[in-house]
């Protein structure tokens, strides 16, 4: 999201990954007294590694920042100032120094929180007086709204006063939402930014871990124009170049939103997606997108520029989104009315830890079944179910589909298997398991495992 300070920040499409070998190179020698508790990935290991980065990398970054020009600005398209280089110009944007960066990928299989009900959007359904200001700040298009609108409820810690909204988009042939859902980007994303009411200014809000509340809306395309969105898109030609502003007659902001689905959203704590990348944002990302037409989308991707009108070289403003960042153990939850995939819907957040523990038991069982598959021939009396097909079968009866999933090798797609030698009937698996322990106990354990394989948490 961007700030009232006119900073909009987004980037590419890569998550920070670091191999175990790279982590070990950064780690300290393990003393004897730490054996058993200090291993790559353990809480103690990560804590020491992060502290080391804070005390070694941070001073260096501060020195480099101080030595750089005070006029340094960020961008999205040039290597020296794109989102991957923001940490050189703004230390708080460095991924090694903080663990609550945004945006993130939203996994649809997330826990549901019964405490997350609809938010109260005060003043969103009325027409404000005066005029709003539409601005091209070179990073995005921002609409600064007047006073009179506020956001509260829905698990937010306080009331937040709405100050502006802005957009992120891709290019003529690329999508450009900041957040992704199950690894997929939407064409655009809109952020409505609100400041906690107790703070006198933005600077104070950025020092508070919950100082800002941002409502994020994905934007998808259809063939018909969105009349309400037209209040903004029709004015884009007036702010085509960096620094240009235009007056916009206020309109009820609720008309722009999916008002019948405002109780369906995701929630997590993160950061600004533009410098200074402050870890001060309570994110609320709505499931149902806003729909606009292809022509309205093209007005953003092809007719907005990141440079002034009289610049020697005019640069289109495209792909103004930041890259995806790791969650690092943060809580990401769905509202109680959110639509979740089969296997996730209806499972309250209080049971999530239990299910995580259960999955740790299930995984070894799945590994055992896969390891035994070669020793078990397909039952000649039953037609093999592993057939070559490019269309995965729908989930039907538990035993039928789960047998194919559990008795196939890891990574094997049962909808496109090319051989039948890995087919194993469920009864064969159970018979083999019964040789190693109590038949009743093992049979029950496997059936429970198979259920969660078919209905993953």
VEXVEX-220763 format. One record per residue (C-alpha): residue in three letters; residue number from 1; x, y, z. Coordinates in pm, whole numbers. Example, Ala and Ser with C-alpha at 12.3 -4.5 7.8 and 13.67 -1.06 7.14 Angstrom:
2
rest; nr; east; north; up
ALA; 1; 1230; -450; 780
SER; 2; 1367; -106; 714
***
This chain:
457
rest; nr; east; north; up
UNK; 1; 0; 0; 0
UNK; 2; 114; 353; -37
UNK; 3; 112; 643; 204
UNK; 4; -35; 988; 218
UNK; 5; 331; 1085; 187
UNK; 6; 288; 989; -178
UNK; 7; 490; 667; -158
UNK; 8; 358; 357; -335
UNK; 9; 562; 42; -320
UNK; 10; 529; -299; -486
UNK; 11; 738; -547; -678
UNK; 12; 794; -875; -856
UNK; 13; 681; -1222; -789
UNK; 14; 945; -1405; -590
UNK; 15; 941; -1518; -230
UNK; 16; 1263; -1492; -32
UNK; 17; 1407; -1841; -12
UNK; 18; 1730; -1939; 159
UNK; 19; 1867; -2291; 152
UNK; 20; 1976; -2471; 470
UNK; 21; 2335; -2455; 346
UNK; 22; 2316; -2079; 309
UNK; 23; 2165; -2049; 655
UNK; 24; 2440; -2263; 806
UNK; 25; 2704; -2041; 649
UNK; 26; 2555; -1747; 837
UNK; 27; 2519; -1932; 1166
UNK; 28; 2757; -1954; 1459
UNK; 29; 2950; -2259; 1573
UNK; 30; 2718; -2466; 1790
UNK; 31; 2849; -2503; 2147
UNK; 32; 2803; -2838; 2321
UNK; 33; 2546; -2699; 2564
UNK; 34; 2321; -2605; 2274
UNK; 35; 2311; -2950; 2118
UNK; 36; 1957; -3070; 2072
UNK; 37; 1810; -2718; 2078
UNK; 38; 2019; -2533; 1820
UNK; 39; 1957; -2663; 1471
UNK; 40; 1884; -2489; 1139
UNK; 41; 1521; -2383; 1156
UNK; 42; 1486; -2400; 1535
UNK; 43; 1351; -2094; 1720
UNK; 44; 1686; -2039; 1893
UNK; 45; 1873; -2065; 1565
UNK; 46; 1643; -1816; 1390
UNK; 47; 1657; -1579; 1687
UNK; 48; 2039; -1573; 1693
UNK; 49; 2055; -1540; 1315
UNK; 50; 1816; -1246; 1318
UNK; 51; 2005; -1074; 1599
UNK; 52; 2328; -1118; 1408
UNK; 53; 2172; -960; 1102
UNK; 54; 2040; -671; 1307
UNK; 55; 2381; -589; 1457
UNK; 56; 2590; -645; 1145
UNK; 57; 2374; -566; 844
UNK; 58; 2171; -280; 990
UNK; 59; 2467; -48; 1070
UNK; 60; 2612; -110; 726
UNK; 61; 2280; -33; 561
UNK; 62; 2243; 284; 765
UNK; 63; 2589; 399; 657
UNK; 64; 2509; 327; 293
UNK; 65; 2180; 510; 324
UNK; 66; 2344; 813; 483
UNK; 67; 2604; 819; 206
UNK; 68; 2338; 807; -65
UNK; 69; 2159; 1112; -190
UNK; 70; 1889; 1253; 31
UNK; 71; 1679; 1282; -283
UNK; 72; 1685; 905; -340
UNK; 73; 1350; 772; -453
UNK; 74; 1217; 428; -516
UNK; 75; 1083; 282; -838
UNK; 76; 956; -43; -985
UNK; 77; 1132; -84; -1317
UNK; 78; 1503; 5; -1270
UNK; 79; 1749; -224; -1096
UNK; 80; 1904; 43; -873
UNK; 81; 1571; 144; -718
UNK; 82; 1325; -142; -776
UNK; 83; 1165; -329; -483
UNK; 84; 1461; -565; -450
UNK; 85; 1689; -265; -400
UNK; 86; 1467; -74; -158
UNK; 87; 1659; -214; 136
UNK; 88; 1968; -27; 17
UNK; 89; 1781; 303; 23
UNK; 90; 1542; 234; 311
UNK; 91; 1687; -7; 571
UNK; 92; 1344; -89; 715
UNK; 93; 1251; -239; 378
UNK; 94; 1532; -495; 403
UNK; 95; 1386; -848; 436
UNK; 96; 1657; -955; 685
UNK; 97; 1576; -684; 937
UNK; 98; 1202; -734; 983
UNK; 99; 970; -1033; 965
UNK; 100; 632; -869; 903
UNK; 101; 668; -753; 545
UNK; 102; 381; -724; 299
UNK; 103; 245; -836; 60
UNK; 104; 205; -1210; 117
UNK; 105; 49; -1505; -59
UNK; 106; -290; -1601; 84
UNK; 107; -333; -1975; 123
UNK; 108; -705; -2055; 95
UNK; 109; -660; -2340; 345
UNK; 110; -637; -2111; 645
UNK; 111; -812; -2119; 983
UNK; 112; -1137; -1936; 1034
UNK; 113; -1189; -1696; 1325
UNK; 114; -1541; -1662; 1462
UNK; 115; -1445; -1325; 1612
UNK; 116; -1394; -1166; 1269
UNK; 117; -1733; -1032; 1172
UNK; 118; -1825; -752; 928
UNK; 119; -1643; -420; 964
UNK; 120; -1838; -101; 1028
UNK; 121; -1769; 146; 746
UNK; 122; -1893; 482; 868
UNK; 123; -1969; 741; 601
UNK; 124; -1895; 509; 309
UNK; 125; -2257; 519; 192
UNK; 126; -2300; 897; 185
UNK; 127; -2174; 1168; -48
UNK; 128; -1916; 1388; 120
UNK; 129; -1907; 1763; 73
UNK; 130; -1640; 1955; -114
UNK; 131; -1400; 1783; -352
UNK; 132; -1154; 1496; -340
UNK; 133; -809; 1513; -497
UNK; 134; -681; 1260; -752
UNK; 135; -301; 1256; -783
UNK; 136; -34; 1081; -988
UNK; 137; 267; 1066; -752
UNK; 138; 485; 870; -996
UNK; 139; 425; 545; -804
UNK; 140; 47; 512; -819
UNK; 141; -278; 700; -860
UNK; 142; -410; 819; -523
UNK; 143; -751; 954; -434
UNK; 144; -733; 1166; -118
UNK; 145; -1072; 1180; 46
UNK; 146; -1201; 1431; 297
UNK; 147; -1298; 1371; 656
UNK; 148; -1614; 1190; 755
UNK; 149; -1528; 828; 681
UNK; 150; -1405; 577; 939
UNK; 151; -1348; 203; 978
UNK; 152; -1404; 2; 1297
UNK; 153; -1516; -338; 1427
UNK; 154; -1428; -669; 1267
UNK; 155; -1149; -734; 1516
UNK; 156; -978; -396; 1466
UNK; 157; -829; -260; 1792
UNK; 158; -968; 91; 1748
UNK; 159; -1150; 325; 1513
UNK; 160; -954; 432; 1205
UNK; 161; -1011; 748; 1000
UNK; 162; -997; 698; 623
UNK; 163; -759; 931; 441
UNK; 164; -698; 793; 90
UNK; 165; -718; 506; -154
UNK; 166; -478; 405; -429
UNK; 167; -419; 132; -686
UNK; 168; -161; -123; -800
UNK; 169; -166; -280; -1144
UNK; 170; 41; -476; -1393
UNK; 171; 97; -416; -1762
UNK; 172; -93; -472; -2088
UNK; 173; -20; -845; -2067
UNK; 174; 54; -899; -1697
UNK; 175; -143; -898; -1373
UNK; 176; -43; -662; -1096
UNK; 177; -217; -718; -764
UNK; 178; 9; -688; -460
UNK; 179; -119; -992; -275
UNK; 180; -170; -1327; -438
UNK; 181; -431; -1595; -365
UNK; 182; -297; -1949; -385
UNK; 183; -9; -1814; -595
UNK; 184; -231; -1628; -844
UNK; 185; -238; -1253; -907
UNK; 186; -539; -1048; -994
UNK; 187; -515; -775; -1262
UNK; 188; -528; -495; -1002
UNK; 189; -558; -426; -631
UNK; 190; -710; -126; -451
UNK; 191; -608; -18; -100
UNK; 192; -820; 202; 125
UNK; 193; -590; 350; 391
UNK; 194; -711; 457; 736
UNK; 195; -518; 594; 1037
UNK; 196; -589; 500; 1399
UNK; 197; -792; 779; 1556
UNK; 198; -561; 826; 1857
UNK; 199; -268; 939; 1640
UNK; 200; -231; 1306; 1547
UNK; 201; -37; 1239; 1228
UNK; 202; 104; 971; 998
UNK; 203; 447; 971; 1161
UNK; 204; 297; 875; 1496
UNK; 205; 84; 605; 1334
UNK; 206; 390; 445; 1172
UNK; 207; 543; 392; 1517
UNK; 208; 240; 187; 1625
UNK; 209; 226; -182; 1514
UNK; 210; -147; -134; 1454
UNK; 211; -133; 233; 1355
UNK; 212; -285; 182; 1008
UNK; 213; -577; -25; 883
UNK; 214; -575; -104; 513
UNK; 215; -872; -254; 331
UNK; 216; -750; -441; 24
UNK; 217; -975; -523; -271
UNK; 218; -875; -737; -566
UNK; 219; -991; -609; -905
UNK; 220; -1091; -843; -1185
UNK; 221; -1215; -771; -1538
UNK; 222; -1541; -829; -1723
UNK; 223; -1680; -680; -2045
UNK; 224; -1913; -418; -1897
UNK; 225; -1795; -90; -1748
UNK; 226; -1825; -38; -1373
UNK; 227; -2031; 280; -1344
UNK; 228; -1908; 360; -993
UNK; 229; -1546; 297; -1090
UNK; 230; -1601; 540; -1373
UNK; 231; -1590; 830; -1124
UNK; 232; -1216; 759; -1104
UNK; 233; -1128; 610; -1443
UNK; 234; -1285; 899; -1633
UNK; 235; -1046; 1140; -1459
UNK; 236; -727; 943; -1528
UNK; 237; -645; 1139; -1841
UNK; 238; -611; 1448; -1620
UNK; 239; -342; 1280; -1406
UNK; 240; -158; 1086; -1674
UNK; 241; 183; 1224; -1573
UNK; 242; 370; 1241; -1245
UNK; 243; 279; 1543; -1033
UNK; 244; -55; 1610; -1199
UNK; 245; -367; 1646; -985
UNK; 246; -739; 1674; -1053
UNK; 247; -1049; 1751; -850
UNK; 248; -1303; 1472; -816
UNK; 249; -1661; 1522; -706
UNK; 250; -1722; 1294; -405
UNK; 251; -1938; 987; -449
UNK; 252; -2053; 713; -208
UNK; 253; -1748; 492; -178
UNK; 254; -1961; 190; -91
UNK; 255; -2085; 182; -451
UNK; 256; -1733; 92; -555
UNK; 257; -1711; -205; -316
UNK; 258; -1867; -556; -323
UNK; 259; -2120; -445; -61
UNK; 260; -2303; -779; -47
UNK; 261; -1985; -968; 44
UNK; 262; -1819; -735; 291
UNK; 263; -1818; -996; 567
UNK; 264; -1586; -1227; 369
UNK; 265; -1221; -1135; 413
UNK; 266; -872; -1238; 529
UNK; 267; -681; -1074; 815
UNK; 268; -313; -1050; 905
UNK; 269; -59; -802; 1044
UNK; 270; 202; -667; 805
UNK; 271; 372; -361; 664
UNK; 272; 346; -85; 411
UNK; 273; 423; -224; 68
UNK; 274; 615; 92; -18
UNK; 275; 906; 264; 157
UNK; 276; 953; 313; 445
UNK; 277; 789; -35; 470
UNK; 278; 684; 34; 830
UNK; 279; 551; -270; 1018
UNK; 280; 236; -84; 1121
UNK; 281; -53; -224; 917
UNK; 282; -355; -434; 1005
UNK; 283; -449; -584; 669
UNK; 284; -806; -676; 573
UNK; 285; -820; -837; 227
UNK; 286; -1162; -904; 84
UNK; 287; -1238; -1228; -95
UNK; 288; -1484; -1105; -357
UNK; 289; -1320; -873; -612
UNK; 290; -1435; -549; -765
UNK; 291; -1520; -594; -1134
UNK; 292; -1425; -341; -1401
UNK; 293; -1412; -356; -1779
UNK; 294; -1110; -428; -1997
UNK; 295; -1111; -70; -2121
UNK; 296; -1108; 65; -1765
UNK; 297; -813; -161; -1683
UNK; 298; -629; -43; -1995
UNK; 299; -656; 317; -1878
UNK; 300; -425; 225; -1589
UNK; 301; -186; -10; -1768
UNK; 302; -134; 200; -2081
UNK; 303; -219; 564; -2006
UNK; 304; -47; 640; -1673
UNK; 305; 320; 748; -1664
UNK; 306; 586; 753; -1393
UNK; 307; 757; 1062; -1534
UNK; 308; 665; 1427; -1578
UNK; 309; 495; 1540; -1894
UNK; 310; 802; 1733; -2011
UNK; 311; 1052; 1455; -1935
UNK; 312; 1302; 1367; -2209
UNK; 313; 1200; 1004; -2188
UNK; 314; 846; 920; -2086
UNK; 315; 818; 601; -1880
UNK; 316; 484; 417; -1843
UNK; 317; 384; 336; -1486
UNK; 318; 338; -40; -1494
UNK; 319; 381; -337; -1261
UNK; 320; 380; -113; -954
UNK; 321; 362; -393; -699
UNK; 322; 608; -530; -445
UNK; 323; 720; -892; -446
UNK; 324; 567; -1154; -217
UNK; 325; 725; -1202; 127
UNK; 326; 732; -1500; 365
UNK; 327; 472; -1520; 640
UNK; 328; 733; -1621; 906
UNK; 329; 477; -1781; 1136
UNK; 330; 234; -1490; 1138
UNK; 331; -132; -1561; 1198
UNK; 332; -337; -1533; 878
UNK; 333; -706; -1601; 937
UNK; 334; -1033; -1589; 747
UNK; 335; -1346; -1418; 872
UNK; 336; -1632; -1633; 998
UNK; 337; -1832; -1579; 677
UNK; 338; -1540; -1632; 439
UNK; 339; -1580; -1899; 173
UNK; 340; -1304; -2156; 219
UNK; 341; -1223; -2462; 5
UNK; 342; -1356; -2803; 101
UNK; 343; -1158; -2932; 394
UNK; 344; -1101; -2587; 543
UNK; 345; -1447; -2439; 576
UNK; 346; -1609; -2469; 912
UNK; 347; -1292; -2551; 1103
UNK; 348; -1261; -2298; 1384
UNK; 349; -928; -2137; 1462
UNK; 350; -918; -2295; 1807
UNK; 351; -880; -2640; 1644
UNK; 352; -602; -2533; 1407
UNK; 353; -315; -2626; 1639
UNK; 354; -469; -2967; 1696
UNK; 355; -495; -3025; 1323
UNK; 356; -136; -2918; 1275
UNK; 357; -29; -3178; 1530
UNK; 358; -240; -3438; 1355
UNK; 359; -78; -3355; 1021
UNK; 360; 261; -3430; 1175
UNK; 361; 133; -3780; 1248
UNK; 362; -29; -3819; 907
UNK; 363; 282; -3738; 705
UNK; 364; 489; -4037; 829
UNK; 365; 193; -4265; 762
UNK; 366; 168; -4135; 407
UNK; 367; 540; -4197; 366
UNK; 368; 502; -4556; 488
UNK; 369; 219; -4623; 246
UNK; 370; 419; -4481; -43
UNK; 371; 725; -4683; 61
UNK; 372; 523; -5004; 61
UNK; 373; 355; -4946; -272
UNK; 374; 619; -5130; -475
UNK; 375; 581; -5443; -265
UNK; 376; 207; -5460; -321
UNK; 377; 75; -5562; -665
UNK; 378; -252; -5426; -789
UNK; 379; -541; -5653; -704
UNK; 380; -602; -5848; -1024
UNK; 381; -966; -5879; -933
UNK; 382; -1018; -5505; -940
UNK; 383; -967; -5301; -1257
UNK; 384; -670; -5068; -1204
UNK; 385; -783; -4714; -1124
UNK; 386; -457; -4549; -1234
UNK; 387; -532; -4470; -1594
UNK; 388; -376; -4222; -1828
UNK; 389; -587; -3910; -1827
UNK; 390; -533; -3537; -1828
UNK; 391; -851; -3472; -1631
UNK; 392; -835; -3536; -1256
UNK; 393; -1130; -3729; -1122
UNK; 394; -1369; -3558; -881
UNK; 395; -1354; -3663; -520
UNK; 396; -1624; -3925; -472
UNK; 397; -1634; -4197; -209
UNK; 398; -1368; -4172; 61
UNK; 399; -1214; -4515; 1
UNK; 400; -1208; -4490; -378
UNK; 401; -1033; -4157; -422
UNK; 402; -824; -4176; -107
UNK; 403; -681; -4512; -212
UNK; 404; -543; -4360; -530
UNK; 405; -397; -4066; -342
UNK; 406; -244; -4261; -54
UNK; 407; -104; -4551; -254
UNK; 408; 59; -4343; -526
UNK; 409; 419; -4222; -507
UNK; 410; 488; -3867; -381
UNK; 411; 411; -3596; -635
UNK; 412; 217; -3838; -858
UNK; 413; -101; -3688; -1000
UNK; 414; -360; -3963; -1006
UNK; 415; -539; -3780; -1285
UNK; 416; -246; -3817; -1523
UNK; 417; -65; -4135; -1420
UNK; 418; 101; -4315; -1708
UNK; 419; 150; -4654; -1542
UNK; 420; -59; -4890; -1337
UNK; 421; 219; -5058; -1141
UNK; 422; 171; -4824; -844
UNK; 423; -198; -4900; -797
UNK; 424; -270; -5052; -459
UNK; 425; -610; -5140; -326
UNK; 426; -705; -4991; 11
UNK; 427; -760; -5335; 160
UNK; 428; -405; -5435; 65
UNK; 429; -265; -5131; 245
UNK; 430; -468; -5211; 553
UNK; 431; -363; -5575; 544
UNK; 432; 3; -5480; 537
UNK; 433; -43; -5232; 819
UNK; 434; -212; -5497; 1028
UNK; 435; 110; -5703; 1026
UNK; 436; 296; -5439; 1228
UNK; 437; 54; -5383; 1515
UNK; 438; -302; -5381; 1632
UNK; 439; -522; -5423; 1326
UNK; 440; -803; -5216; 1475
UNK; 441; -576; -4930; 1584
UNK; 442; -382; -4914; 1259
UNK; 443; -693; -4940; 1046
UNK; 444; -854; -4651; 1236
UNK; 445; -537; -4443; 1215
UNK; 446; -507; -4494; 842
UNK; 447; -871; -4413; 779
UNK; 448; -834; -4089; 975
UNK; 449; -519; -4011; 776
UNK; 450; -691; -4082; 447
UNK; 451; -975; -3849; 541
UNK; 452; -737; -3557; 591
UNK; 453; -548; -3646; 276
UNK; 454; -869; -3609; 77
UNK; 455; -976; -3306; 283
UNK; 456; -647; -3125; 354
UNK; 457; -649; -2866; 633
***
